[in-house]
């Protein structure tokens, strides 16, 4: 996929100076994470910094620079304007199918556990059917 990414991005040769771009394969992996988990650019940046599993998937170490939300957006826009984002994802999905994987998308949900009051459900002979009935058995 690297040749297709390089052709679509058409990065300069670096003679004009400036910071070198992030590895295009790593950036494409970020788009895969983003698409598979239905993440915004900002949330993607946060989760890459937060989750070691994402950093490992991207080949990043703890001290490596992580692309910010704007860089992720610009990368996706550049691929979109080149008309290659669709074909790249189709090729990626075909590679997954050939390897026996089924691509599934989902959503990361942040869950917090909290203490809650516990009440036993009423026995059949105690239940009047009223939604406002107390769950405490009669004394």
C-alpha positions in Angstrom: 0.0 0.0 0.0 2.9 2.3 0.5 3.4 3.0 -3.3 -0.3 3.9 -3.7 -0.2 6.2 -0.6 3.0 7.9 -1.8 1.5 8.4 -5.3 -1.8 9.9 -3.9 0.0 12.2 -1.4 2.7 13.5 -3.7 4.9 14.8 -0.8 7.7 17.1 -1.7 11.3 15.9 -1.8 12.2 17.9 1.3 14.4 20.4 -0.4 12.2 23.3 0.8 12.7 22.4 4.4 10.1 22.0 7.1 9.2 19.1 9.3 9.1 15.8 7.5 5.6 14.3 7.2 4.5 11.4 9.3 4.8 7.9 7.7 1.9 7.5 5.3 1.3 3.9 6.3 1.0 4.9 10.0 -1.4 7.7 9.0 -3.5 5.3 7.0 -3.6 3.0 10.1 -4.9 6.0 12.1 -7.8 6.2 9.5 -8.4 2.5 10.0 -8.7 3.0 13.8 -10.9 6.0 13.3 -13.2 4.2 10.9 -13.4 1.0 12.8 -14.3 2.8 16.1 -16.4 5.7 14.7 -14.1 8.4 16.2 -13.7 12.1 15.5 -10.2 13.5 14.8 -9.9 15.0 18.3 -11.0 11.7 20.0 -8.6 9.8 17.8 -5.7 12.0 18.8 -6.7 11.6 22.5 -7.0 7.8 22.3 -3.7 7.3 20.5 -2.0 9.1 23.4 -4.1 7.2 25.9 -4.1 3.6 24.7 -0.9 1.5 24.5 -2.7 -0.9 22.1 -3.3 2.0 19.6 0.3 3.1 19.9 1.5 -0.5 19.4 -0.7 -0.9 16.4 0.7 2.3 14.9 4.3 1.4 15.7 4.7 4.3 18.1 6.8 4.4 21.3 5.9 6.3 24.4 8.2 9.2 23.5 7.2 9.4 19.8 5.3 12.3 18.4 1.6 11.6 17.8 -0.2 13.3 14.9 -2.7 16.0 16.1 -6.3 16.2 15.0 -5.5 18.7 12.3 -2.8 16.5 10.8 -5.2 13.6 10.7 -7.8 15.7 9.0 -5.4 17.1 6.5 -4.2 13.6 5.6 -7.7 12.3 5.1 -8.5 15.4 3.0 -5.5 14.9 0.8 -6.4 11.3 0.1 -10.0 12.3 -0.5 -9.1 15.1 -3.0 -6.8 12.6 -4.8 -9.7 10.3 -5.1 -7.8 7.4 -3.5 -9.3 7.0 -0.1 -12.1 4.7 -1.3 -9.9 2.4 -3.4 -7.3 2.3 -0.5 -10.0 1.1 1.9 -11.3 -1.4 -0.6 -7.9 -2.8 -1.1 -7.3 -2.9 2.7 -10.7 -4.7 3.2 -9.8 -7.2 0.4 -6.5 -7.9 2.2 -8.3 -8.6 5.4 -10.8 -11.0 3.7 -7.9 -12.9 2.1 -6.3 -13.3 5.5 -9.6 -14.6 6.9 -10.6 -11.5 8.9 -14.0 -9.9 8.8 -13.9 -6.1 9.2 -16.4 -4.9 11.7 -16.9 -1.4 12.9 -18.1 -0.4 16.3 -17.9 2.4 18.8 -15.7 2.8 21.9 -17.9 3.6 24.9 -16.5 5.0 28.1 -18.1 3.1 31.0 -17.9 4.1 34.6 -19.1 1.8 37.5 -21.1 3.5 40.2 -22.7 2.2 43.3 -26.5 2.0 43.1 -29.3 1.0 45.5 -30.3 -2.6 45.3 -33.9 -3.7 45.6 -35.3 -7.2 45.2 -38.0 -7.6 42.7 -41.5 -8.2 44.2 -43.0 -11.6 44.4 -46.1 -12.3 42.3 -48.4 -12.0 45.3 -47.0 -8.6 46.2 -47.1 -6.9 42.8 -50.2 -4.8 42.0 -49.0 -3.8 38.6 -48.7 -0.2 39.4 -45.4 1.4 38.2 -45.3 3.6 41.3 -45.6 0.7 43.7 -42.7 0.4 46.2 -40.5 -2.6 45.8 -40.4 -3.1 49.5 -42.4 -6.0 50.8 -45.2 -5.2 53.2 -44.2 -5.2 56.9 
